[in-house]
Amino acid sequence: MKFILRTNPSDSEWAAQLPRICDLYRREGRSLEETRILMKNESGFCPPASKYRRRINRMVKSFERLPVQVLEAMDIVVSTNGAGPLGTHFVLVWDGSVMQASQLPKRPALDDRDRRFDDMWLQRAYRMLGHVGIYTWVRQSPRLAPSCKPRPMPPPQRCNLEQAAHHFKADVELEACAVKSSAGSIMLPPLSRSHQQRRTVVSCAAPYLLQPTGTQTSPPSSSPPAAGAAAAASQLEKLLTQTPPNEYILTFLHWASMSFASDPADAQRLEHYLSTCCNILNTAPPTNPPNPLAAPFNYLHARLRHDPIATELHFSLMTRVSDSLHYHHHHDPHHPHRAATEPSMLVIDFYRGWHLSSEGPRVGDALAVLTACLAGLESRVGAHALITVNCLAVLGKGYASQGHYGVARAMYEKALGRLPPTDGGSGAGGVGVPAGVGSDGLRRGIMEGVAMVEKLQGMKVGGQVQLR
């Protein structure tokens, strides 16, 4: 079959060929030159490689500058809901490397009675296509703005896991889960994708971590009520075994271990929660790739039970999981769970450095692991997150043990500056949530570390060996 070679295709011709280009370039992992040759042999579509690069770069980096008509002609902006004053459009990107041109199924406009079903359909398509941004054009009334042209809104900012205390606080979420009233729902954050994932993690852990309401004759227990135990276990199992894993589980696990381990009653509930999670993860069928949550959960459970043999065993397993995650993150850009496992990789690296810092001969390895982990935690998890501050504190302790007192003091001061002010916590202690226990306990540990550094530094100065 002969083809007419098209070396300078139009936007509509690009739109017709983009799905096949995406299949070759993204899904099959072919190079740009191989994709160009195959497209030429299949359909005669043969623009030079420079135009391929220019088209891909323009779509990825400056697509917001293109006219809406051009984007619609290229099937990059797809209208999914034409009814009502808002028109929702999807902009689809694959790993920031190539734009996906996928047309949503054509559906007739729905009236207000079917609006709920329409929203459900949009959410299903929203999850199915793996979008990164939604752009909404507001069609204003001609009476108000006769010459107004539709313009896209700016892209939404990327949300960190735990950006700052006023954006997301796990104790506030737990308190809202305990309050069975409309006031509790007001306390919850808006239903963005990240907040919805966070809320899922907290709501699944709340039956185990919250103190049940008891009377004088029936004191609270450390397990969920019998009526909701089966439902709580089912939700927790679904959360822990989903693929890819929820990227907020391990950061919440660190917060819970810092906040619930100091009080005996709270530690009992934390131990029950960890035991339930470990049983679910250890008895789940094997997956490919393996679930990265099993090793850190078992490691933390072993440390809480003060079992040194199990702690060392699960530390070695956690090291293997970390090596696998690092390999996929740096050498396999097409791995399906690459972005979702990045926060898990950072938390696992922190636990590795934390474990190595407790062993004298391996403190140097711990400093290397934690220093590399700190940069990722600050950019991906948040500079004021509890795990980031804890990483700074462990780094300060490690540098102090190596004799670098000036660096250790700087780490401690940076950690103190990122902790929230001591204003009495969130006041959640009345419903079984420790109010500020995690940050207050970490603050006391940092202050003790600063005092130790000052004492050792004074001894060095007295011995005519002053370190700056």
Residue pairs with C-beta under 8 A, 6 or more apart in sequence:
3 43
3 44
4 44
5 40
5 44
5 46
6 13
6 44
6 45
6 46
6 47
7 46
7 47
7 48
8 47
8 51
9 17
9 45
9 47
11 70
11 73
11 74
12 73
13 45
14 55
14 74
15 73
15 74
15 75
15 101
17 39
17 43
17 45
18 74
18 75
18 99
18 101
19 101
19 102
20 39
20 42
20 43
21 35
21 39
21 98
22 94
22 98
22 99
22 100
22 101
24 30
24 34
24 35
24 38
24 39
25 32
25 35
25 98
26 94
26 95
26 97
26 98
26 100
26 334
29 334
30 38
32 49
32 52
32 53
33 49
35 52
36 46
36 47
36 48
36 49
36 52
39 45
39 46
40 46
47 55
56 97
56 98
56 99
58 66
59 74
59 76
59 98
59 99
60 93
60 96
60 97
60 98
60 99
63 71
63 76
63 91
63 99
64 152
64 154
64 155
68 77
68 137
68 150
68 152
71 77
72 78
72 79
74 101
75 101
75 102
75 103
76 91
76 92
76 99
76 101
77 89
77 90
77 91
77 135
78 89
78 90
78 102
78 103
78 104
79 87
79 88
79 89
80 88
80 89
80 90
80 104
80 107
80 122
80 125
81 87
81 88
81 109
81 118
81 122
82 109
83 109
83 110
83 111
83 118
84 115
85 138
85 139
86 136
86 137
86 138
86 139
87 136
87 137
87 139
87 150
88 122
88 134
88 136
89 134
89 135
89 136
89 137
89 152
90 104
90 125
90 126
90 129
90 131
90 134
90 135
91 99
91 131
91 132
91 133
91 134
91 135
92 99
92 100
92 101
92 102
92 129
92 130
92 131
92 132
93 99
93 100
93 131
93 132
93 133
94 100
94 130
95 333
95 334
95 338
95 339
97 333
100 129
100 130
102 129
104 125
104 129
107 121
110 117
110 118
126 134
133 155
133 156
134 156
135 152
135 153
135 155
136 153
137 150
137 151
137 152
138 150
139 150
140 148
159 192
159 194
160 379
160 380
160 381
160 382
160 385
161 194
161 198
161 247
161 248
161 251
161 343
161 380
161 381
161 382
161 385
162 168
162 251
162 381
162 382
162 384
162 385
162 386
162 387
163 382
163 384
163 385
164 382
164 384
165 384
165 420
167 189
168 189
168 195
168 198
169 426
170 202
170 252
170 255
170 256
170 259
171 259
171 425
171 426
171 428
171 433
171 434
171 435
171 436
172 187
172 426
172 428
173 188
173 198
173 199
173 202
173 203
174 202
174 205
174 206
174 209
174 210
174 428
174 431
174 433
175 184
175 187
175 426
175 428
175 431
175 433
176 184
176 185
176 187
176 188
177 184
177 202
177 203
177 206
177 210
178 184
178 206
178 210
178 431
178 432
178 433
179 187
179 431
188 195
188 199
189 195
189 198
189 199
194 248
197 246
197 247
197 248
198 248
198 252
200 239
200 246
201 239
201 246
201 248
201 249
201 252
202 252
203 235
204 232
204 235
204 236
204 239
205 236
205 252
205 256
205 273
207 224
207 225
207 228
207 229
207 232
208 223
208 224
208 232
208 236
208 269
208 272
208 273
208 276
209 256
209 260
209 269
209 270
209 273
209 432
209 433
210 269
210 431
210 432
210 433
211 220
211 265
211 269
211 431
211 432
212 220
212 221
212 224
212 225
212 432
213 220
214 220
214 221
220 432
222 265
222 268
222 269
222 272
223 229
223 272
224 232
233 276
233 280
236 276
236 277
236 280
237 280
237 284
239 246
239 249
240 249
240 277
240 280
240 281
240 284
240 291
240 293
241 280
241 281
241 284
241 291
243 287
243 337
244 336
244 337
244 340
244 341
245 291
245 292
245 293
245 337
245 340
245 341
245 344
247 340
247 341
247 342
247 343
247 344
248 343
249 293
249 344
250 293
250 296
250 343
250 344
250 347
250 348
251 343
251 347
251 381
251 385
251 387
253 296
253 297
253 300
253 347
254 347
254 350
254 386
254 387
254 390
255 386
255 387
255 438
256 270
256 273
257 270
257 300
257 304
258 386
258 390
258 437
258 438
258 441
258 442
259 266
259 434
259 437
259 438
260 266
260 267
260 269
260 270
260 434
260 437
261 267
261 270
261 304
262 434
262 437
262 441
263 434
263 437
266 434
266 437
267 304
270 304
271 301
271 304
271 305
274 297
274 300
274 301
274 304
275 301
277 293
277 297
277 301
278 294
278 297
278 298
278 301
281 291
281 293
281 294
281 297
281 298
282 294
282 298
284 291
289 324
289 328
289 335
289 337
290 321
290 324
292 321
292 324
292 325
292 341
292 344
292 345
292 348
293 344
294 317
295 314
295 317
295 318
295 320
295 321
295 348
296 318
296 321
296 344
296 347
296 348
296 351
298 310
298 314
298 317
299 311
299 314
299 315
299 317
299 318
299 351
299 355
300 351
302 310
302 311
302 313
302 314
303 311
311 355
315 352
315 355
318 348
318 351
318 352
319 352
321 348
322 345
322 348
322 349
322 352
325 341
325 344
325 345
325 348
326 345
328 335
328 337
328 338
328 341
329 335
329 338
329 341
329 342
329 345
332 338
342 376
342 380
343 380
343 381
345 376
346 373
346 376
346 377
346 380
346 381
347 387
349 369
349 370
349 372
349 373
349 376
350 370
350 373
350 377
350 387
350 390
350 391
350 394
352 366
352 369
353 366
353 367
353 369
353 370
353 373
353 391
353 394
354 366
354 370
354 394
355 366
356 362
356 363
356 365
356 366
356 369
357 363
357 366
357 367
357 370
357 394
357 397
357 398
357 401
359 366
360 401
363 398
363 401
363 402
364 402
366 394
366 398
367 395
367 398
367 399
367 402
370 391
370 394
370 395
370 398
371 395
373 391
374 388
374 391
374 392
374 395
377 385
377 387
377 388
377 391
378 388
381 387
381 388
382 388
383 418
384 418
384 420
386 438
386 439
386 442
388 418
389 415
389 418
389 419
389 439
389 442
390 415
390 442
392 411
392 412
392 414
392 415
392 418
393 411
393 412
393 415
393 442
393 445
393 446
393 449
395 408
395 411
396 408
396 409
396 411
396 412
396 415
396 446
396 449
396 453
397 408
397 449
398 408
399 405
399 407
399 408
399 411
400 408
400 449
400 452
400 453
400 456
403 467
404 467
405 453
405 456
405 457
405 460
405 467
406 457
406 467
406 468
408 449
408 453
409 450
409 453
409 454
409 457
412 446
412 449
412 450
412 453
413 450
415 442
415 446
416 443
416 446
416 447
416 450
419 439
419 442
419 443
419 446
420 436
420 439
422 436
422 440
422 443
424 435
424 436
425 435
425 436
425 437
425 440
426 433
426 435
426 436
427 435
428 434
428 435
429 435
457 467
460 466
460 467
